[in-house]
Structures are given as structure tokens and as C-alpha cells.
């Protein structure tokens, strides 16, 4: 699949200039260079090519760009890592080219900004050493010694400073910044019946000493008599921005569907606006306006009219580009740009509201599940997509298994499935249950998954029942999963004798540490965990017994725990099914990472994101496997060659029928007809061990003919032969929704306190050092707390 390529126009050696309003930036002069850009482009390679082209240093190079849209040409975005470069390609995926600005760190000077608050009182004329400029044409200007100061004329308005501002001399590098004026309108609908408030409340606090640079861009959203607006909503938005820019608060004296009268909140101030609707149209125009204020500083200290809708309009565009825009960052940006302190809860609610506008309703997504399941099975024939509800019609679970996954598992994968779960961090929470397999190259192959309201024994039973109907096969399947009682009983009840249940060593170790907590030192527990893993991987009974004897010498309690933990369900020497050296159920960790990346989206979008990831994975591995020239997959070819290198010191003795004895450090028996060796490595891994390979070399046979078919390149290609098709938009018409026979409502789950735990602990995290008392030598307390 060809990736999108964008032409990058790289410019260097020029300078930035502002427009007549002192706002939008444009780049003039310098040299330009064109190059191709895509998702695989590395920042290091990009910088090296630009350094060679523009003859500059890679270490001091800065690359910047503007976000799409004319209104965004005020702030430059810096590319500092490969992730930034990939994000840029995603942002400009519908564009043919993007402009880069290449500069060196030496050219980026630290600019001192003179803050000049727009106060109506205590004005002071600027010192004669300050630079003066016409009020209508103030733009960012660097003042140095070789610049001739402007003379003061009648059309020059002196800049004012507060008492605590020290006048700067002309020799210092100063940037006089006045925020540009820009007219901004919105076409979103407005509820005219909504109550009007004179203060904002809800955690909004105004800092009058903030520069409010962004708010000053709205100084001309209201221009005067005769100005027209397309709706009352547009007029109200413009009025709110105008009041923020000029630092006053207002109230509605009259407001209905035909006319509105607005006055300044300060008593006795003459400022007012009368606006009404034009006859036979929806246009709103200003009939009267008194633009002067006499409220001095009183109105400036009043609360701004920053409603939730206003916050949403501010952050909506940015959330489209940066979905992970955090509420804390939202509050910080609004305070810096508009002088308004926003509470975290208010920022979070605004973000969730905007996200729902962009992504769709979380609640409505559950009601779309019946149609969604139908569309999956229509676009991917042979797939299984079903859902379950509770008695009150609330959501219980959604099961999905695509035909490409079912076919790939049945025809190309080992009869081995890993069962695990991961939390879903969304509005209604939930858990994702998954069954993943291992392909011939030991890559993760998703077979089926389900979104459930909560992880319970009943939901696992429902998931396994749907899994059996989807991947029905006569082969005994080995499941690697947790040892929890409900899961064990469900496997036995559903798959009967046609399955094996191998306990996941990760969960077994977790229980081992929990049950023996406080009885052993850190060093002892660390050694015991290592021995536990060695005992599980032991291929011979005598090796298993020797390891458990070592455990008994360290701690009899640990030995007794191991004997009572059903070694027949986790030790290789006793387990009936083959795990092919996979001992933990978190083999599909890469699959669970997709879920964590797709958090905070409606359930239908979560499933569709996973489907898209699976579609890309299948296509990529299918294309990659075409280039393989070996008989086995690359990883299995490497393992076979590693075993072959061990055959040199081995000696093959005279056979007895099909049984050969091979002498090395020990004497092993190899039965080539039964594909069996007494070392058990051949049976456990599916690849011939070094003893079997020594026999093949002696009798002139190929080890490839005695390798499990799942590891061949041909079988790997069969695994990924089928494709997953996209699911088109499943927006259901309102009439169809109203007449739907099945209604699904969201589950009654709530977000738990604290940050959700997304990653499972590893082996080293399992064994944490405990506090040990230096007085009684017991664990769990210090000398001070010892009794």
C-alpha cells in the first residue's frame, strides 16, 4: 500500500513579516528547496539533507511550520522529533505540499516584550527614550542603535505604561507588540431561550493584569451601526469577544427573537447596542450603538462572559489536530491568552463536549450496535459480530471476530490461544477481552475480541461460548490464561476435553508473591521466582524435581505452595497441550496497545479503529512475506540454524528400527517416525532439536521435513491470505432509530478514582524489596514501629 507523499517546500535565509494589521506572518526572501515527505521520513535524514543544501549546521538547525488555515499563521510549530514529523504528515494528508522554515538557533533571539495594559486610568506618557508608532500601524519591531526613532506627529498615539514598568532605552532589543485586530464569526446555532447571566461563575476568575493578547484580536468584531450578522448566535458571539477585547461586562436589557438591547453592566455608563432582525430575513443588524464608556476601571474588573459554549469554540479546532489536548493545558492556555482562570473541571467538561461533537455521541453509539453488527457481517462475509444486553436493555457485551482472523487461525496458526483482558478508558469504562494466536513467525495474530461492561466470570463464559462458535475446529486447543476459577470452569464446560488450560506464569508468580508476602527477604523471593520459571520451562521430570528440591532448601513453605498449585497446569513436563515456549498470556501485548491508543472514543469507533489496525497488519505481513526466500519463516529459520550449530560434538549410535541414540553430554533417544526425542525439546517447540538434526544429517534427511507445518513460509502466507474490508458509515436515520425493535443503552459503570492502570507488571516488578525491621528481623515494618 503506497503511503501518502507530500512535497515539502523548505525555505531558508529569509525573514518573517506581519500583515497590515500586525497579525498574520508571511515569509519573504531567502532560498527554497523542494523534497518529498511521507510517514517513513526520519527527522535526522531530513536535517542532513537540508544542512547540505543550505550549508548550515545540523545541531543548531530548527525546522518550523504553520498549521493549515489562514487563521493559524500567527504561531510557528517546531519539529523536534520523528513523532512531530509524522503528526505533520497526518495533519497535511489532504494537502499536496507543506512549507518548512529552516533557521538556526543563533538567529532566534530572545525578545523582551513590553506589556502595555489597556487601562482607562492613571495613564502616563511614554519616556522620550521609548519608540512611538502610529496606533493604526503598530507591528512587532526590533529597535536597535542603527534605527532612527520616529518623530511624534498628530497621528501618533503615545504608548502608556504602568507605574512599575521601567522605560527601556533605544539601545536595548525590544519588541513592541500590539495584538492584531481580526473579525471572527461563527455559524453555530444558538438557543435564544437560554438564560442570560451577568457573570460567568462556575470556577471562572479574571486576572486583570493579564495581557489578553488573543482577546485583543477581537477588538473590531463589533464595528458600529449598520453591521450585519447572519443570526442572533453570531451576534452574541461577536459581542462576547468584543467585551473581552475591551475589558468590560454587559447585561441584556431586552432580548427576544426579533430584537435585543445590550447595556454596560456598570450603572450610569452610556455604552449600549440596539440590534434587530431585518424584515423577511434572518439577518441581524445594529440599529443604534453608543461606543463610549464612562465606567473607568470599574467595568474592567467585572467578570467576563466566558460561557461553556465560548470555551468550546476556542478549543474545538485545536482538539481536531491534537486529540490528547489535556484539560490542564486548556486551562493554562486560556489563562495566558485571554486572562481568564478556568477550573480543571470546567475545562474537562468543555473538552468532553467538544470531543462528542467531533466523534459522535457516546450514548448513541450503543444504540447503533445492532446496525453496526449487521454492517460488519455484510462487508466481511463469514465474520461473527454479535452483542448482548441485560434485562433492562443496558449494554453487556459486543463480540467481534472477522472472517480473515477465523480463516487465518484455522488454516495457518498453531492450536494455541492466549486469553487476556485490558481496561478501556472511556466515558463508560469497560473491559476488552481478547483471544490472540501466534503466527508462524511468532507474531501476534488477533483472532477475536469483545468489549464488556465489566470483567466477570459470566462475561468470560459468554465470550468463550461465542469464541467456540466462531473458530469451531476439531483440533484440541491449548489456552494460556489466568488460573482464576471461573475461567477454568468455563473452559472445561464449553470446550470439554477438546482443550488444555495452561496457567499463565505471570499471574502464577503474582499469586506466589502475594501468598508468601512478609515471610522471605527480597533476595530469597527473587531467587524463588527465577526457580519457579525454570521449573515451568523444564523439559524433563528429573530437571523439574531438581529445581523444586532447590526451592525446598530455600523455603519449605514455597515448596509446599508449588506442590499445591497444580503443576500439571503450568509445568511443561506435565501439561498435555503444547505451548511452543509461550508461558504467559500477555503474548498479545502489542494488540492491547492498540486499545490504549484508541481510548476515549465511542464503542463503535473503538471497534472500527481496531479493525483498521488489523487490516493494516494483515496487508503489511502479506506483502513482507512475498519477499521471503527461505522455507521456514525468518525467526524459525534462525532457531533451526541455532540448533544445527549444536550438532558437531554429537555422536549418532547404531539404530534399533526407527529409534536412534545420540551421545553428547547425555544419551538421548530419537524416534524419527514419532517425531519424538527424550530431551522433549522437539515436542515442546515444534522444531527438531539438535539430537534429531544430528540423526537427519547421518541418514541424509532434511530437518525441514520434520518441522511443524505452522512454521513454513507457505503456511504463513495462508494465514494472511484473507483481507479485512472497511465498514462504511453506519449512521442510522432517525426514523429507523425510532422504529428499532432493539434498544441498547449504555452500561451503568462509572469512572473509578485515580488513573487507570494500563500496563501489567513484569517479572522484576513482581518482586519488590520489602521493609525489614532491624530489631526483630521481620518484614513489613521498621524498628520505630516494632512492637
Rosetta blueprint (number, residue, H / E / L):
1 X L
2 X L
3 X L
4 X L
5 X L
6 X E
7 X E
8 X E
9 X E
10 X E
11 X E
12 X E
13 X L
14 X L
15 X E
16 X E
17 X E
18 X E
19 X L
20 X L
21 X L
22 X L
23 X L
24 X L
25 X E
26 X E
27 X E
28 X E
29 X L
30 X L
31 X E
32 X E
33 X E
34 X E
35 X E
36 X E
37 X E
38 X L
39 X L
40 X L
41 X L
42 X L
43 X H
44 X H
45 X H
46 X H
47 X H
48 X H
49 X H
50 X H
51 X H
52 X H
53 X H
54 X H
55 X L
56 X L
57 X L
58 X L
59 X L
60 X L
61 X E
62 X E
63 X E
64 X E
65 X E
66 X L
67 X L
68 X L
69 X L
70 X H
71 X H
72 X H
73 X L
74 X L
75 X L
76 X L
77 X E
78 X E
79 X E
80 X L
81 X L
82 X H
83 X H
84 X H
85 X H
86 X H
87 X H
88 X H
89 X H
90 X H
91 X H
92 X L
93 X L
94 X L
95 X L
96 X L
97 X E
98 X E
99 X E
100 X E
101 X E
102 X E
103 X E
104 X E
105 X H
106 X H
107 X H
108 X L
109 X L
110 X L
111 X L
112 X E
113 X E
114 X L
115 X L
116 X L
117 X L
118 X L
119 X L
120 X L
121 X L
122 X L
123 X L
124 X L
125 X E
126 X L
127 X L
128 X L
129 X L
130 X L
131 X L
132 X L
133 X L
134 X E
135 X H
136 X H
137 X H
138 X L
139 X L
140 X L
141 X L
142 X E
143 X E
144 X L
145 X L
146 X L
147 X L
148 X L
149 X L
150 X L
151 X L
152 X L
153 X L
154 X L
155 X L
156 X E
157 X L
158 X L
159 X L
160 X E
161 X L
162 X L
163 X L
164 X L
165 X L
166 X L
167 X L
168 X L
169 X L
170 X L
171 X L
172 X L
173 X L
174 X E
175 X E
176 X L
177 X L
178 X L
179 X L
180 X L
181 X L
182 X L
183 X L
184 X L
185 X L
186 X L
187 X L
188 X L
189 X L
190 X L
191 X L
192 X L
193 X L
194 X L
195 X L
196 X L
197 X L
198 X L
199 X L
200 X L
201 X L
202 X L
203 X L
204 X L
205 X E
206 X E
207 X L
208 X L
209 X L
210 X L
211 X L
212 X L
213 X L
214 X L
215 X H
216 X H
217 X H
218 X H
219 X L
220 X L
221 X L
222 X L
223 X L
224 X L
225 X L
226 X L
227 X L
228 X E
229 X E
230 X L
231 X L
232 X H
233 X H
234 X H
235 X H
236 X H
237 X H
238 X H
239 X H
240 X H
241 X H
242 X H
243 X H
244 X H
245 X H
246 X H
247 X L
248 X L
249 X L
250 X E
251 X E
252 X E
253 X E
254 X E
255 X E
256 X L
257 X L
258 X L
259 X E
260 X E
261 X E
262 X E
263 X E
264 X E
265 X L
266 X L
267 X L
268 X L
269 X L
270 X L
271 X L
272 X E
273 X E
274 X E
275 X E
276 X E
277 X E
278 X L
279 X L
280 X L
281 X L
282 X L
283 X L
284 X E
285 X E
286 X E
287 X E
288 X E
289 X E
290 X E
291 X L
292 X L
293 X L
294 X L
295 X L
296 X H
297 X H
298 X H
299 X H
300 X H
301 X L
302 X L
303 X L
304 X L
305 X L
306 X L
307 X L
308 X H
309 X H
310 X H
311 X H
312 X H
313 X H
314 X H
315 X H
316 X H
317 X H
318 X H
319 X H
320 X H
321 X H
322 X L
323 X L
324 X L
325 X L
326 X L
327 X H
328 X H
329 X H
330 X H
331 X H
332 X H
333 X H
334 X H
335 X H
336 X H
337 X H
338 X H
339 X L
340 X E
341 X E
342 X L
343 X L
344 X H
345 X H
346 X H
347 X H
348 X H
349 X H
350 X H
351 X H
352 X H
353 X H
354 X H
355 X H
356 X H
357 X H
358 X H
359 X H
360 X L
361 X L
362 X H
363 X H
364 X H
365 X H
366 X H
367 X H
368 X L
369 X H
370 X H
371 X H
372 X H
373 X H
374 X H
375 X H
376 X H
377 X H
378 X H
379 X H
380 X L
381 X L
382 X L
383 X L
384 X E
385 X E
386 X E
387 X E
388 X E
389 X E
390 X L
391 X L
392 X L
393 X L
394 X E
395 X E
396 X E
397 X E
398 X E
399 X E
400 X E
401 X E
402 X L
403 X H
404 X H
405 X H
406 X H
407 X H
408 X H
409 X H
410 X H
411 X H
412 X H
413 X L
414 X L
415 X L
416 X E
417 X E
418 X E
419 X E
420 X E
421 X E
422 X E
423 X E
424 X L
425 X L
426 X L
427 X L
428 X L
429 X L
430 X L
431 X E
432 X E
433 X E
434 X E
435 X E
436 X E
437 X E
438 X E
439 X L
440 X L
441 X L
442 X L
443 X L
444 X E
445 X E
446 X E
447 X E
448 X E
449 X E
450 X E
451 X E
452 X E
453 X L
454 X L
455 X L
456 X L
457 X H
458 X H
459 X H
460 X H
461 X H
462 X H
463 X H
464 X H
465 X H
466 X H
467 X H
468 X H
469 X H
470 X H
471 X L
472 X L
473 X L
474 X L
475 X L
476 X L
477 X E
478 X E
479 X E
480 X E
481 X E
482 X L
483 X L
484 X L
485 X H
486 X H
487 X H
488 X H
489 X H
490 X H
491 X H
492 X H
493 X H
494 X H
495 X H
496 X L
497 X L
498 X L
499 X E
500 X E
501 X E
502 X E
503 X E
504 X L
505 X H
506 X H
507 X H
508 X H
509 X H
510 X H
511 X H
512 X H
513 X H
514 X H
515 X H
516 X L
517 X L
518 X L
519 X L
520 X L
521 X L
522 X H
523 X H
524 X H
525 X H
526 X H
527 X H
528 X H
529 X H
530 X H
531 X H
532 X H
533 X H
534 X H
535 X H
536 X H
537 X H
538 X L
539 X L
540 X L
541 X H
542 X H
543 X H
544 X H
545 X H
546 X H
547 X H
548 X H
549 X H
550 X H
551 X H
552 X H
553 X H
554 X H
555 X L
556 X H
557 X H
558 X H
559 X H
560 X H
561 X H
562 X H
563 X H
564 X H
565 X L
566 X L
567 X H
568 X H
569 X H
570 X L
571 X L
572 X L
573 X L
574 X L
575 X L
576 X L
577 X L
578 X L
579 X L
580 X L
581 X L
582 X L
583 X L
584 X L
585 X H
586 X H
587 X H
588 X H
589 X H
590 X H
591 X H
592 X H
593 X H
594 X H
595 X H
596 X H
597 X H
598 X L
599 X L
600 X L
601 X L
602 X L
603 X H
604 X H
605 X H
606 X H
607 X H
608 X H
609 X H
610 X H
611 X H
612 X H
613 X H
614 X H
615 X H
616 X H
617 X H
618 X H
619 X H
620 X H
621 X H
622 X H
623 X H
624 X H
625 X H
626 X H
627 X L
628 X L
629 X L
630 X L
631 X L
632 X E
633 X L
634 X H
635 X H
636 X H
637 X H
638 X H
639 X H
640 X H
641 X H
642 X H
643 X H
644 X H
645 X L
646 X L
647 X L
648 X L
649 X L
650 X L
651 X E
652 X E
653 X L
654 X L
655 X L
656 X E
657 X L
658 X L
659 X E
660 X E
661 X E
662 X E
663 X E
664 X L
665 X L
666 X L
667 X E
668 X E
669 X E
670 X E
671 X E
672 X L
673 X L
674 X L
675 X L
676 X E
677 X E
678 X L
679 X L
680 X L
681 X H
682 X H
683 X H
684 X H
685 X H
686 X L
687 X L
688 X L
689 X L
690 X H
691 X H
692 X H
693 X H
694 X H
695 X H
696 X H
697 X H
698 X H
699 X H
700 X L
701 X L
702 X L
703 X H
704 X H
705 X H
706 X H
707 X L
708 X L
709 X H
710 X H
711 X H
712 X E
713 X H
714 X H
715 X H
716 X H
717 X H
718 X H
719 X H
720 X L
721 X L
722 X L
723 X L
724 X L
725 X L
726 X L
727 X L
728 X L
729 X L
730 X L
731 X L
732 X L
733 X L
734 X H
735 X H
736 X H
737 X H
738 X H
739 X L
740 X L
741 X L
742 X L
743 X L
744 X L
745 X E
746 X L
747 X L
748 X L
749 X L
750 X L
751 X L
752 X L
753 X L
754 X L
755 X L
756 X L
757 X L
758 X L
759 X L
760 X L
761 X L
762 X L
763 X H
764 X H
765 X H
766 X H
767 X L
768 X L
769 X L
770 X L
771 X L
772 X E
773 X L
774 X L
775 X L
776 X L
777 X L
778 X L
779 X E
780 X L
781 X L
782 X L
783 X L
784 X L
785 X L
786 X L
787 X L
